[in-house]
């Protein structure tokens, strides 16, 4: 997510946060929400409900 020791890869980060959130990690759920909002802002999308979950980082995330 932050590119510490590697390149920033928001799609990869979202995949791991999504997996962790699906397994009950509350922190990952919150970070996934922030990551999707960040991706929307960086890509110029409005941060409306539809904008957040329609593939903002390359795939649809579960409604958080």
Beta strands, then each sheet from edge to edge (+ up, - down):
end
